Every structure is written in C-alpha cells, then in structure tokens.
Amino acid sequence: MAVTKVSQNGKLVVKVETGVNASGNPTYRLRSFQNVKPGAADADVYAVAQALVNLQQHTVVNVARMEEGNLVNQ
C-alpha cells in the first residue's frame, strides 16, 4: 500500500511587517497569491516571489509556498 499525494491547489504567501503595536512589537500581514501550478519548480516560484517582493511597500519577512493535496492509497 503506497500512499501518494495528488496536488490540487497552490499559493504563494508573503509575510510583511506592517508596523508596530502599542507595546512596540512588530505587526505582520500575509499577502497570498493563488493558483500557483503544483508542477512549477520551486526556483521559478521563488523568482516570481522576488519580483513581487520588489512591489511591496512594507518590509518582507518571509516567503512561503503552500500546497494542498489529497492523499491517495494506491
């Protein structure tokens, strides 16, 4: 019994620092970009992320690729 993942949806998530709260701690927001092809190479997704980073008004803290999929028992 081999379990495999069948990718369904993907998105690119950029975490940006938007300011500070009353205590002086940084506040963050997530910017999500939907419909990333499951078969796209990580290097290509990262290159797109870098282009998007250059368009951000706030400081970028992190870039992540998120994927959803179904687990299938074959």
PQR file with spaces between the fields and no chain letter, atoms N, CA, C, O and H, PARSE charges and radii, in Angstrom:
ATOM       1  N    MET     1       0.829   -1.186    0.000 -0.4000 1.5000
ATOM       2  CA   MET     1       0.000    0.000    0.000 -0.0000 2.0000
ATOM       3  C    MET     1       0.870    1.245    0.000  0.5500 1.7000
ATOM       4  O    MET     1       1.480    1.593    1.012 -0.5500 1.4000
ATOM       5  N    ALA     2       0.919    1.892   -1.113 -0.4000 1.5000
ATOM       6  CA   ALA     2       1.691    3.128   -1.221 -0.0000 2.0000
ATOM       7  C    ALA     2       0.733    4.312   -1.199  0.5500 1.7000
ATOM       8  O    ALA     2      -0.245    4.351   -1.946 -0.5500 1.4000
ATOM       9  H    ALA     2       0.425    1.609   -1.934  0.4000 1.0000
ATOM      10  N    VAL     3       1.022    5.255   -0.349 -0.4000 1.5000
ATOM      11  CA   VAL     3       0.211    6.465   -0.259 -0.0000 2.0000
ATOM      12  C    VAL     3       0.942    7.572   -1.004  0.5500 1.7000
ATOM      13  O    VAL     3       2.121    7.830   -0.758 -0.5500 1.4000
ATOM      14  H    VAL     3       1.816    5.223    0.258  0.4000 1.0000
ATOM      15  N    THR     4       0.230    8.220   -1.917 -0.4000 1.5000
ATOM      16  CA   THR     4       0.816    9.322   -2.675 -0.0000 2.0000
ATOM      17  C    THR     4      -0.058   10.561   -2.533  0.5500 1.7000
ATOM      18  O    THR     4      -1.250   10.475   -2.237 -0.5500 1.4000
ATOM      19  H    THR     4      -0.727    8.010   -2.117  0.4000 1.0000
ATOM      20  N    LYS     5       0.560   11.701   -2.751 -0.4000 1.5000
ATOM      21  CA   LYS     5      -0.168   12.967   -2.690 -0.0000 2.0000
ATOM      22  C    LYS     5      -0.482   13.432   -4.104  0.5500 1.7000
ATOM      23  O    LYS     5       0.391   13.461   -4.972 -0.5500 1.4000
ATOM      24  H    LYS     5       1.528   11.771   -2.992  0.4000 1.0000
ATOM      25  N    VAL     6      -1.733   13.792   -4.320 -0.4000 1.5000
ATOM      26  CA   VAL     6      -2.160   14.370   -5.589 -0.0000 2.0000
ATOM      27  C    VAL     6      -2.392   15.853   -5.325  0.5500 1.7000
ATOM      28  O    VAL     6      -3.365   16.235   -4.675 -0.5500 1.4000
ATOM      29  H    VAL     6      -2.442   13.769   -3.615  0.4000 1.0000
ATOM      30  N    SER     7      -1.488   16.683   -5.837 -0.4000 1.5000
ATOM      31  CA   SER     7      -1.569   18.125   -5.586 -0.0000 2.0000
ATOM      32  C    SER     7      -2.806   18.717   -6.237  0.5500 1.7000
ATOM      33  O    SER     7      -3.156   18.369   -7.365 -0.5500 1.4000
ATOM      34  H    SER     7      -0.697   16.374   -6.365  0.4000 1.0000
ATOM      35  N    GLN     8      -3.466   19.614   -5.518 -0.4000 1.5000
ATOM      36  CA   GLN     8      -4.687   20.249   -6.001 -0.0000 2.0000
ATOM      37  C    GLN     8      -4.499   21.745   -6.223  0.5500 1.7000
ATOM      38  O    GLN     8      -4.666   22.241   -7.337 -0.5500 1.4000
ATOM      39  H    GLN     8      -3.182   19.898   -4.602  0.4000 1.0000
ATOM      40  N    ASN     9      -4.157   22.449   -5.172 -0.4000 1.5000
ATOM      41  CA   ASN     9      -4.050   23.907   -5.224 -0.0000 2.0000
ATOM      42  C    ASN     9      -2.718   24.349   -4.644  0.5500 1.7000
ATOM      43  O    ASN     9      -2.152   23.683   -3.777 -0.5500 1.4000
ATOM      44  H    ASN     9      -4.021   22.046   -4.267  0.4000 1.0000
ATOM      45  N    GLY    10      -2.230   25.470   -5.127 -0.4000 1.5000
ATOM      46  CA   GLY    10      -1.012   26.038   -4.575 -0.0000 2.0000
ATOM      47  C    GLY    10      -1.135   27.537   -4.440  0.5500 1.7000
ATOM      48  O    GLY    10      -1.882   28.182   -5.176 -0.5500 1.4000
ATOM      49  H    GLY    10      -2.690   26.011   -5.831  0.4000 1.0000
ATOM      50  N    LYS    11      -0.396   28.086   -3.492 -0.4000 1.5000
ATOM      51  CA   LYS    11      -0.375   29.540   -3.346 -0.0000 2.0000
ATOM      52  C    LYS    11       0.982   29.976   -2.825  0.5500 1.7000
ATOM      53  O    LYS    11       1.722   29.206   -2.214 -0.5500 1.4000
ATOM      54  H    LYS    11       0.210   27.562   -2.894  0.4000 1.0000
ATOM      55  N    LEU    12       1.275   31.219   -3.086 -0.4000 1.5000
ATOM      56  CA   LEU    12       2.492   31.863   -2.624 -0.0000 2.0000
ATOM      57  C    LEU    12       2.079   32.827   -1.524  0.5500 1.7000
ATOM      58  O    LEU    12       1.172   33.637   -1.717 -0.5500 1.4000
ATOM      59  H    LEU    12       0.674   31.845   -3.583  0.4000 1.0000
ATOM      60  N    VAL    13       2.738   32.746   -0.369 -0.4000 1.5000
ATOM      61  CA   VAL    13       2.387   33.593    0.768 -0.0000 2.0000
ATOM      62  C    VAL    13       3.600   34.444    1.137  0.5500 1.7000
ATOM      63  O    VAL    13       4.684   33.921    1.395 -0.5500 1.4000
ATOM      64  H    VAL    13       3.475   32.088   -0.213  0.4000 1.0000
ATOM      65  N    VAL    14       3.402   35.758    1.156 -0.4000 1.5000
ATOM      66  CA   VAL    14       4.458   36.702    1.513 -0.0000 2.0000
ATOM      67  C    VAL    14       4.064   37.354    2.835  0.5500 1.7000
ATOM      68  O    VAL    14       2.999   37.963    2.939 -0.5500 1.4000
ATOM      69  H    VAL    14       2.521   36.183    0.946  0.4000 1.0000
ATOM      70  N    LYS    15       4.921   37.225    3.840 -0.4000 1.5000
ATOM      71  CA   LYS    15       4.678   37.837    5.152 -0.0000 2.0000
ATOM      72  C    LYS    15       5.424   39.163    5.204  0.5500 1.7000
ATOM      73  O    LYS    15       6.634   39.217    4.987 -0.5500 1.4000
ATOM      74  H    LYS    15       5.786   36.730    3.755  0.4000 1.0000
ATOM      75  N    VAL    16       4.677   40.245    5.499 -0.4000 1.5000
ATOM      76  CA   VAL    16       5.278   41.575    5.552 -0.0000 2.0000
ATOM      77  C    VAL    16       5.081   42.187    6.932  0.5500 1.7000
ATOM      78  O    VAL    16       4.076   41.943    7.600 -0.5500 1.4000
ATOM      79  H    VAL    16       3.694   40.200    5.675  0.4000 1.0000
ATOM      80  N    GLU    17       6.056   42.985    7.343 -0.4000 1.5000
ATOM      81  CA   GLU    17       5.961   43.723    8.603 -0.0000 2.0000
ATOM      82  C    GLU    17       5.294   45.060    8.296  0.5500 1.7000
ATOM      83  O    GLU    17       5.816   45.861    7.521 -0.5500 1.4000
ATOM      84  H    GLU    17       6.872   43.184    6.800  0.4000 1.0000
ATOM      85  N    THR    18       4.133   45.292    8.913 -0.4000 1.5000
ATOM      86  CA   THR    18       3.343   46.482    8.576 -0.0000 2.0000
ATOM      87  C    THR    18       3.495   47.619    9.569  0.5500 1.7000
ATOM      88  O    THR    18       2.986   48.712    9.324 -0.5500 1.4000
ATOM      89  H    THR    18       3.710   44.641    9.543  0.4000 1.0000
ATOM      90  N    GLY    19       4.173   47.399   10.670 -0.4000 1.5000
ATOM      91  CA   GLY    19       4.328   48.454   11.672 -0.0000 2.0000
ATOM      92  C    GLY    19       4.578   47.861   13.039  0.5500 1.7000
ATOM      93  O    GLY    19       5.083   46.745   13.165 -0.5500 1.4000
ATOM      94  H    GLY    19       4.587   46.510   10.869  0.4000 1.0000
ATOM      95  N    VAL    20       4.217   48.619   14.068 -0.4000 1.5000
ATOM      96  CA   VAL    20       4.370   48.151   15.451 -0.0000 2.0000
ATOM      97  C    VAL    20       3.066   48.402   16.202  0.5500 1.7000
ATOM      98  O    VAL    20       2.308   49.315   15.874 -0.5500 1.4000
ATOM      99  H    VAL    20       3.806   49.525   13.966  0.4000 1.0000
ATOM     100  N    ASN    21       2.821   47.570   17.217 -0.4000 1.5000
ATOM     101  CA   ASN    21       1.625   47.765   18.035 -0.0000 2.0000
ATOM     102  C    ASN    21       1.939   48.697   19.204  0.5500 1.7000
ATOM     103  O    ASN    21       3.038   49.246   19.284 -0.5500 1.4000
ATOM     104  H    ASN    21       3.437   46.828   17.483  0.4000 1.0000
ATOM     105  N    ALA    22       0.989   48.874   20.098 -0.4000 1.5000
ATOM     106  CA   ALA    22       1.146   49.794   21.230 -0.0000 2.0000
ATOM     107  C    ALA    22       2.288   49.388   22.154  0.5500 1.7000
ATOM     108  O    ALA    22       2.868   50.233   22.835 -0.5500 1.4000
ATOM     109  H    ALA    22       0.096   48.428   20.034  0.4000 1.0000
ATOM     110  N    SER    23       2.612   48.095   22.180 -0.4000 1.5000
ATOM     111  CA   SER    23       3.702   47.606   23.031 -0.0000 2.0000
ATOM     112  C    SER    23       5.063   47.722   22.368  0.5500 1.7000
ATOM     113  O    SER    23       6.086   47.433   22.989 -0.5500 1.4000
ATOM     114  H    SER    23       2.141   47.408   21.626  0.4000 1.0000
ATOM     115  N    GLY    24       5.080   48.141   21.122 -0.4000 1.5000
ATOM     116  CA   GLY    24       6.340   48.266   20.396 -0.0000 2.0000
ATOM     117  C    GLY    24       6.752   47.006   19.653  0.5500 1.7000
ATOM     118  O    GLY    24       7.838   46.953   19.076 -0.5500 1.4000
ATOM     119  H    GLY    24       4.249   48.376   20.617  0.4000 1.0000
ATOM     120  N    ASN    25       5.892   45.989   19.661 -0.4000 1.5000
ATOM     121  CA   ASN    25       6.187   44.749   18.942 -0.0000 2.0000
ATOM     122  C    ASN    25       5.747   44.879   17.484  0.5500 1.7000
ATOM     123  O    ASN    25       4.754   45.546   17.195 -0.5500 1.4000
ATOM     124  H    ASN    25       5.009   46.032   20.129  0.4000 1.0000
ATOM     125  N    PRO    26       6.474   44.250   16.572 -0.5600 1.5000
ATOM     126  CA   PRO    26       6.106   44.359   15.158  0.2800 2.0000
ATOM     127  C    PRO    26       4.759   43.690   14.867  0.5500 1.7000
ATOM     128  O    PRO    26       4.390   42.705   15.505 -0.5500 1.4000
ATOM     129  N    THR    27       4.042   44.241   13.900 -0.4000 1.5000
ATOM     130  CA   THR    27       2.802   43.638   13.414 -0.0000 2.0000
ATOM     131  C    THR    27       3.036   43.144   11.991  0.5500 1.7000
ATOM     132  O    THR    27       3.815   43.725   11.236 -0.5500 1.4000
ATOM     133  H    THR    27       4.342   45.042   13.381  0.4000 1.0000
ATOM     134  N    TYR    28       2.352   42.067   11.642 -0.4000 1.5000
ATOM     135  CA   TYR    28       2.568   41.417   10.353 -0.0000 2.0000
ATOM     136  C    TYR    28       1.249   41.229    9.622  0.5500 1.7000
ATOM     137  O    TYR    28       0.182   41.172   10.233 -0.5500 1.4000
ATOM     138  H    TYR    28       1.719   41.594   12.255  0.4000 1.0000
ATOM     139  N    ARG    29       1.343   41.134    8.299 -0.4000 1.5000
ATOM     140  CA   ARG    29       0.212   40.791    7.434 -0.0000 2.0000
ATOM     141  C    ARG    29       0.707   39.755    6.436  0.5500 1.7000
ATOM     142  O    ARG    29       1.889   39.715    6.092 -0.5500 1.4000
ATOM     143  H    ARG    29       2.210   41.181    7.802  0.4000 1.0000
ATOM     144  N    LEU    30      -0.210   38.924    5.981 -0.4000 1.5000
ATOM     145  CA   LEU    30       0.111   37.939    4.961 -0.0000 2.0000
ATOM     146  C    LEU    30      -0.509   38.364    3.641  0.5500 1.7000
ATOM     147  O    LEU    30      -1.682   38.733    3.585 -0.5500 1.4000
ATOM     148  H    LEU    30      -1.169   38.956    6.261  0.4000 1.0000
ATOM     149  N    ARG    31       0.281   38.308    2.587 -0.4000 1.5000
ATOM     150  CA   ARG    31      -0.197   38.574    1.230 -0.0000 2.0000
ATOM     151  C    ARG    31      -0.180   37.235    0.491  0.5500 1.7000
ATOM     152  O    ARG    31       0.873   36.614    0.351 -0.5500 1.4000
ATOM     153  H    ARG    31       1.234   38.008    2.632  0.4000 1.0000
ATOM     154  N    SER    32      -1.341   36.795    0.022 -0.4000 1.5000
ATOM     155  CA   SER    32      -1.455   35.499   -0.645 -0.0000 2.0000
ATOM     156  C    SER    32      -1.705   35.682   -2.133  0.5500 1.7000
ATOM     157  O    SER    32      -2.481   36.542   -2.548 -0.5500 1.4000
ATOM     158  H    SER    32      -2.197   37.299    0.136  0.4000 1.0000
ATOM     159  N    PHE    33      -1.044   34.870   -2.916 -0.4000 1.5000
ATOM     160  CA   PHE    33      -1.197   34.861   -4.368 -0.0000 2.0000
ATOM     161  C    PHE    33      -1.590   33.440   -4.769  0.5500 1.7000
ATOM     162  O    PHE    33      -0.794   32.508   -4.652 -0.5500 1.4000
ATOM     163  H    PHE    33      -0.413   34.171   -2.579  0.4000 1.0000
ATOM     164  N    GLN    34      -2.815   33.291   -5.237 -0.4000 1.5000
ATOM     165  CA   GLN    34      -3.414   31.987   -5.515 -0.0000 2.0000
ATOM     166  C    GLN    34      -2.992   31.430   -6.875  0.5500 1.7000
ATOM     167  O    GLN    34      -2.349   32.104   -7.680 -0.5500 1.4000
ATOM     168  H    GLN    34      -3.461   34.048   -5.332  0.4000 1.0000
ATOM     169  N    ASN    35      -3.379   30.183   -7.096 -0.4000 1.5000
ATOM     170  CA   ASN    35      -3.264   29.483   -8.383 -0.0000 2.0000
ATOM     171  C    ASN    35      -1.832   29.262   -8.843  0.5500 1.7000
ATOM     172  O    ASN    35      -1.526   29.406  -10.027 -0.5500 1.4000
ATOM     173  H    ASN    35      -3.901   29.635   -6.442  0.4000 1.0000
ATOM     174  N    VAL    36      -0.958   28.914   -7.914 -0.4000 1.5000
ATOM     175  CA   VAL    36       0.398   28.505   -8.286 -0.0000 2.0000
ATOM     176  C    VAL    36       0.304   27.069   -8.801  0.5500 1.7000
ATOM     177  O    VAL    36      -0.244   26.199   -8.125 -0.5500 1.4000
ATOM     178  H    VAL    36      -1.207   28.797   -6.952  0.4000 1.0000
ATOM     179  N    LYS    37       0.829   26.826   -9.974 -0.4000 1.5000
ATOM     180  CA   LYS    37       0.769   25.489  -10.558 -0.0000 2.0000
ATOM     181  C    LYS    37       1.507   24.499   -9.663  0.5500 1.7000
ATOM     182  O    LYS    37       2.640   24.761   -9.259 -0.5500 1.4000
ATOM     183  H    LYS    37       1.274   27.533  -10.524  0.4000 1.0000
ATOM     184  N    PRO    38       0.880   23.366   -9.349 -0.5600 1.5000
ATOM     185  CA   PRO    38       1.543   22.375   -8.494  0.2800 2.0000
ATOM     186  C    PRO    38       2.853   21.862   -9.094  0.5500 1.7000
ATOM     187  O    PRO    38       3.775   21.515   -8.356 -0.5500 1.4000
ATOM     188  N    GLY    39       2.943   21.812  -10.414 -0.4000 1.5000
ATOM     189  CA   GLY    39       4.145   21.306  -11.059 -0.0000 2.0000
ATOM     190  C    GLY    39       5.241   22.333  -11.260  0.5500 1.7000
ATOM     191  O    GLY    39       6.310   22.000  -11.773 -0.5500 1.4000
ATOM     192  H    GLY    39       2.194   22.095  -11.014  0.4000 1.0000
ATOM     193  N    ALA    40       5.001   23.573  -10.868 -0.4000 1.5000
ATOM     194  CA   ALA    40       6.005   24.627  -11.059 -0.0000 2.0000
ATOM     195  C    ALA    40       7.223   24.367  -10.176  0.5500 1.7000
ATOM     196  O    ALA    40       7.086   23.977   -9.016 -0.5500 1.4000
ATOM     197  H    ALA    40       4.133   23.844  -10.451  0.4000 1.0000
ATOM     198  N    ALA    41       8.393   24.582  -10.724 -0.4000 1.5000
ATOM     199  CA   ALA    41       9.634   24.377   -9.970 -0.0000 2.0000
ATOM     200  C    ALA    41       9.755   25.422   -8.861  0.5500 1.7000
ATOM     201  O    ALA    41       9.346   26.572   -9.023 -0.5500 1.4000
ATOM     202  H    ALA    41       8.504   24.899  -11.666  0.4000 1.0000
ATOM     203  N    ASP    42      10.323   25.000   -7.736 -0.4000 1.5000
ATOM     204  CA   ASP    42      10.499   25.914   -6.607 -0.0000 2.0000
ATOM     205  C    ASP    42      11.312   27.145   -6.999  0.5500 1.7000
ATOM     206  O    ASP    42      11.022   28.252   -6.545 -0.5500 1.4000
ATOM     207  H    ASP    42      10.655   24.067   -7.604  0.4000 1.0000
ATOM     208  N    ALA    43      12.324   26.956   -7.836 -0.4000 1.5000
ATOM     209  CA   ALA    43      13.162   28.085   -8.260 -0.0000 2.0000
ATOM     210  C    ALA    43      12.340   29.101   -9.055  0.5500 1.7000
ATOM     211  O    ALA    43      12.545   30.307   -8.923 -0.5500 1.4000
ATOM     212  H    ALA    43      12.560   26.057   -8.204  0.4000 1.0000
ATOM     213  N    ASP    44      11.419   28.616   -9.873 -0.4000 1.5000
ATOM     214  CA   ASP    44      10.566   29.520  -10.651 -0.0000 2.0000
ATOM     215  C    ASP    44       9.594   30.274   -9.750  0.5500 1.7000
ATOM     216  O    ASP    44       9.364   31.468   -9.941 -0.5500 1.4000
ATOM     217  H    ASP    44      11.253   27.636   -9.980  0.4000 1.0000
ATOM     218  N    VAL    45       9.026   29.579   -8.775 -0.4000 1.5000
ATOM     219  CA   VAL    45       8.109   30.226   -7.832 -0.0000 2.0000
ATOM     220  C    VAL    45       8.861   31.276   -7.022  0.5500 1.7000
ATOM     221  O    VAL    45       8.334   32.357   -6.758 -0.5500 1.4000
ATOM     222  H    VAL    45       9.213   28.609   -8.620  0.4000 1.0000
ATOM     223  N    TYR    46      10.081   30.960   -6.632 -0.4000 1.5000
ATOM     224  CA   TYR    46      10.894   31.915   -5.873 -0.0000 2.0000
ATOM     225  C    TYR    46      11.215   33.150   -6.719  0.5500 1.7000
ATOM     226  O    TYR    46      11.218   34.269   -6.204 -0.5500 1.4000
ATOM     227  H    TYR    46      10.509   30.082   -6.847  0.4000 1.0000
ATOM     228  N    ALA    47      11.482   32.956   -7.998 -0.4000 1.5000
ATOM     229  CA   ALA    47      11.767   34.091   -8.885 -0.0000 2.0000
ATOM     230  C    ALA    47      10.553   35.015   -8.984  0.5500 1.7000
ATOM     231  O    ALA    47      10.703   36.237   -8.988 -0.5500 1.4000
ATOM     232  H    ALA    47      11.480   32.048   -8.416  0.4000 1.0000
ATOM     233  N    VAL    48       9.371   34.446   -9.063 -0.4000 1.5000
ATOM     234  CA   VAL    48       8.148   35.256   -9.076 -0.0000 2.0000
ATOM     235  C    VAL    48       7.997   35.978   -7.746  0.5500 1.7000
ATOM     236  O    VAL    48       7.623   37.150   -7.709 -0.5500 1.4000
ATOM     237  H    VAL    48       9.249   33.454   -9.060  0.4000 1.0000
ATOM     238  N    ALA    49       8.286   35.280   -6.654 -0.4000 1.5000
ATOM     239  CA   ALA    49       8.199   35.898   -5.324 -0.0000 2.0000
ATOM     240  C    ALA    49       9.132   37.096   -5.223  0.5500 1.7000
ATOM     241  O    ALA    49       8.757   38.123   -4.657 -0.5500 1.4000
ATOM     242  H    ALA    49       8.590   34.328   -6.684  0.4000 1.0000
ATOM     243  N    GLN    50      10.327   36.982   -5.755 -0.4000 1.5000
ATOM     244  CA   GLN    50      11.274   38.094   -5.699 -0.0000 2.0000
ATOM     245  C    GLN    50      10.763   39.297   -6.489  0.5500 1.7000
ATOM     246  O    GLN    50      10.972   40.440   -6.083 -0.5500 1.4000
ATOM     247  H    GLN    50      10.631   36.148   -6.215  0.4000 1.0000
ATOM     248  N    ALA    51      10.104   39.048   -7.599 -0.4000 1.5000
ATOM     249  CA   ALA    51       9.515   40.151   -8.368 -0.0000 2.0000
ATOM     250  C    ALA    51       8.398   40.818   -7.571  0.5500 1.7000
ATOM     251  O    ALA    51       8.257   42.041   -7.603 -0.5500 1.4000
ATOM     252  H    ALA    51       9.934   38.120   -7.928  0.4000 1.0000
ATOM     253  N    LEU    52       7.606   40.021   -6.858 -0.4000 1.5000
ATOM     254  CA   LEU    52       6.530   40.573   -6.031 -0.0000 2.0000
ATOM     255  C    LEU    52       7.074   41.314   -4.817  0.5500 1.7000
ATOM     256  O    LEU    52       6.498   42.313   -4.385 -0.5500 1.4000
ATOM     257  H    LEU    52       7.721   39.028   -6.833  0.4000 1.0000
ATOM     258  N    VAL    53       8.180   40.829   -4.269 -0.4000 1.5000
ATOM     259  CA   VAL    53       8.810   41.489   -3.115 -0.0000 2.0000
ATOM     260  C    VAL    53       9.190   42.918   -3.481  0.5500 1.7000
ATOM     261  O    VAL    53       9.039   43.832   -2.669 -0.5500 1.4000
ATOM     262  H    VAL    53       8.648   40.018   -4.620  0.4000 1.0000
ATOM     263  N    ASN    54       9.674   43.109   -4.684 -0.4000 1.5000
ATOM     264  CA   ASN    54      10.078   44.447   -5.122 -0.0000 2.0000
ATOM     265  C    ASN    54       8.903   45.411   -5.227  0.5500 1.7000
ATOM     266  O    ASN    54       9.101   46.626   -5.251 -0.5500 1.4000
ATOM     267  H    ASN    54       9.796   42.367   -5.343  0.4000 1.0000
ATOM     268  N    LEU    55       7.686   44.885   -5.289 -0.4000 1.5000
ATOM     269  CA   LEU    55       6.496   45.724   -5.392 -0.0000 2.0000
ATOM     270  C    LEU    55       5.869   46.045   -4.034  0.5500 1.7000
ATOM     271  O    LEU    55       4.944   46.852   -3.948 -0.5500 1.4000
ATOM     272  H    LEU    55       7.525   43.899   -5.269  0.4000 1.0000
ATOM     273  N    GLN    56       6.374   45.416   -2.984 -0.4000 1.5000
ATOM     274  CA   GLN    56       5.778   45.596   -1.658 -0.0000 2.0000
ATOM     275  C    GLN    56       6.213   46.913   -1.025  0.5500 1.7000
ATOM     276  O    GLN    56       7.372   47.317   -1.124 -0.5500 1.4000
ATOM     277  H    GLN    56       7.126   44.760   -3.054  0.4000 1.0000
ATOM     278  N    GLN    57       5.270   47.563   -0.383 -0.4000 1.5000
ATOM     279  CA   GLN    57       5.542   48.809    0.331 -0.0000 2.0000
ATOM     280  C    GLN    57       6.240   48.529    1.659  0.5500 1.7000
ATOM     281  O    GLN    57       7.084   49.307    2.102 -0.5500 1.4000
ATOM     282  H    GLN    57       4.329   47.235   -0.303  0.4000 1.0000
ATOM     283  N    HIS    58       5.879   47.408    2.291 -0.4000 1.5000
ATOM     284  CA   HIS    58       6.407   47.069    3.610 -0.0000 2.0000
ATOM     285  C    HIS    58       7.577   46.091    3.495  0.5500 1.7000
ATOM     286  O    HIS    58       7.813   45.503    2.440 -0.5500 1.4000
ATOM     287  H    HIS    58       5.193   46.776    1.931  0.4000 1.0000
ATOM     288  N    THR    59       8.296   45.932    4.593 -0.4000 1.5000
ATOM     289  CA   THR    59       9.437   45.023    4.645 -0.0000 2.0000
ATOM     290  C    THR    59       8.959   43.574    4.609  0.5500 1.7000
ATOM     291  O    THR    59       8.086   43.187    5.386 -0.5500 1.4000
ATOM     292  H    THR    59       8.104   46.410    5.451  0.4000 1.0000
ATOM     293  N    VAL    60       9.524   42.784    3.718 -0.4000 1.5000
ATOM     294  CA   VAL    60       9.161   41.374    3.603 -0.0000 2.0000
ATOM     295  C    VAL    60       9.965   40.575    4.619  0.5500 1.7000
ATOM     296  O    VAL    60      11.188   40.695    4.700 -0.5500 1.4000
ATOM     297  H    VAL    60      10.233   43.099    3.087  0.4000 1.0000
ATOM     298  N    VAL    61       9.249   39.751    5.397 -0.4000 1.5000
ATOM     299  CA   VAL    61       9.868   38.947    6.445 -0.0000 2.0000
ATOM     300  C    VAL    61      10.096   37.516    5.974  0.5500 1.7000
ATOM     301  O    VAL    61      11.113   36.904    6.302 -0.5500 1.4000
ATOM     302  H    VAL    61       8.256   39.654    5.330  0.4000 1.0000
ATOM     303  N    ASN    62       9.144   36.980    5.200 -0.4000 1.5000
ATOM     304  CA   ASN    62       9.219   35.577    4.818 -0.0000 2.0000
ATOM     305  C    ASN    62       8.428   35.352    3.529  0.5500 1.7000
ATOM     306  O    ASN    62       7.450   36.047    3.253 -0.5500 1.4000
ATOM     307  H    ASN    62       8.318   37.476    4.933  0.4000 1.0000
ATOM     308  N    VAL    63       8.872   34.370    2.750 -0.4000 1.5000
ATOM     309  CA   VAL    63       8.158   33.932    1.555 -0.0000 2.0000
ATOM     310  C    VAL    63       7.949   32.429    1.690  0.5500 1.7000
ATOM     311  O    VAL    63       8.890   31.694    1.989 -0.5500 1.4000
ATOM     312  H    VAL    63       9.666   33.805    2.974  0.4000 1.0000
ATOM     313  N    ALA    64       6.709   31.968    1.468 -0.4000 1.5000
ATOM     314  CA   ALA    64       6.411   30.544    1.597 -0.0000 2.0000
ATOM     315  C    ALA    64       5.555   30.077    0.430  0.5500 1.7000
ATOM     316  O    ALA    64       4.769   30.834   -0.140 -0.5500 1.4000
ATOM     317  H    ALA    64       5.945   32.566    1.225  0.4000 1.0000
ATOM     318  N    ARG    65       5.732   28.819    0.099 -0.4000 1.5000
ATOM     319  CA   ARG    65       4.881   28.178   -0.905 -0.0000 2.0000
ATOM     320  C    ARG    65       4.011   27.176   -0.159  0.5500 1.7000
ATOM     321  O    ARG    65       4.517   26.313    0.559 -0.5500 1.4000
ATOM     322  H    ARG    65       6.370   28.204    0.562  0.4000 1.0000
ATOM     323  N    MET    66       2.711   27.296   -0.332 -0.4000 1.5000
ATOM     324  CA   MET    66       1.769   26.406    0.337 -0.0000 2.0000
ATOM     325  C    MET    66       1.060   25.573   -0.726  0.5500 1.7000
ATOM     326  O    MET    66       0.637   26.092   -1.759 -0.5500 1.4000
ATOM     327  H    MET    66       2.300   27.996   -0.915  0.4000 1.0000
ATOM     328  N    GLU    67       0.939   24.276   -0.457 -0.4000 1.5000
ATOM     329  CA   GLU    67       0.245   23.392   -1.389 -0.0000 2.0000
ATOM     330  C    GLU    67      -0.785   22.564   -0.645  0.5500 1.7000
ATOM     331  O    GLU    67      -0.563   22.136    0.487 -0.5500 1.4000
ATOM     332  H    GLU    67       1.283   23.855    0.382  0.4000 1.0000
ATOM     333  N    GLU    68      -1.913   22.346   -1.299 -0.4000 1.5000
ATOM     334  CA   GLU    68      -2.943   21.455   -0.787 -0.0000 2.0000
ATOM     335  C    GLU    68      -3.039   20.271   -1.728  0.5500 1.7000
ATOM     336  O    GLU    68      -2.842   20.402   -2.936 -0.5500 1.4000
ATOM     337  H    GLU    68      -2.094   22.693   -2.219  0.4000 1.0000
ATOM     338  N    GLY    69      -3.342   19.124   -1.165 -0.4000 1.5000
ATOM     339  CA   GLY    69      -3.486   17.947   -1.993 -0.0000 2.0000
ATOM     340  C    GLY    69      -4.260   16.864   -1.281  0.5500 1.7000
ATOM     341  O    GLY    69      -4.517   16.943   -0.079 -0.5500 1.4000
ATOM     342  H    GLY    69      -3.501   19.018   -0.183  0.4000 1.0000
ATOM     343  N    ASN    70      -4.624   15.859   -2.035 -0.4000 1.5000
ATOM     344  CA   ASN    70      -5.323   14.704   -1.489 -0.0000 2.0000
ATOM     345  C    ASN    70      -4.348   13.551   -1.359  0.5500 1.7000
ATOM     346  O    ASN    70      -3.502   13.341   -2.229 -0.5500 1.4000
ATOM     347  H    ASN    70      -4.416   15.795   -3.011  0.4000 1.0000
ATOM     348  N    LEU    71      -4.467   12.805   -0.272 -0.4000 1.5000
ATOM     349  CA   LEU    71      -3.665   11.603   -0.093 -0.0000 2.0000
ATOM     350  C    LEU    71      -4.454   10.417   -0.623  0.5500 1.7000
ATOM     351  O    LEU    71      -5.606   10.203   -0.246 -0.5500 1.4000
ATOM     352  H    LEU    71      -5.154   12.976    0.434  0.4000 1.0000
ATOM     353  N    VAL    72      -3.817    9.647   -1.507 -0.4000 1.5000
ATOM     354  CA   VAL    72      -4.485    8.533   -2.166 -0.0000 2.0000
ATOM     355  C    VAL    72      -3.722    7.254   -1.863  0.5500 1.7000
ATOM     356  O    VAL    72      -2.499    7.202   -2.000 -0.5500 1.4000
ATOM     357  H    VAL    72      -2.881    9.821   -1.814  0.4000 1.0000
ATOM     358  N    ASN    73      -4.445    6.230   -1.453 -0.4000 1.5000
ATOM     359  CA   ASN    73      -3.850    4.923   -1.188 -0.0000 2.0000
ATOM     360  C    ASN    73      -3.934    4.101   -2.466  0.5500 1.7000
ATOM     361  O    ASN    73      -5.022    3.781   -2.944 -0.5500 1.4000
ATOM     362  H    ASN    73      -5.438    6.272   -1.341  0.4000 1.0000
ATOM     363  N    GLN    74      -2.772    3.764   -3.011 -0.4000 1.5000
ATOM     364  CA   GLN    74      -2.757    3.010   -4.276 -0.0000 2.0000
ATOM     365  C    GLN    74      -2.262    1.615   -4.064  0.5500 1.7000
ATOM     366  O    GLN    74      -2.182    0.837   -5.015 -0.5500 1.4000
ATOM     367  H    GLN    74      -1.887    4.024   -2.622  0.4000 1.0000
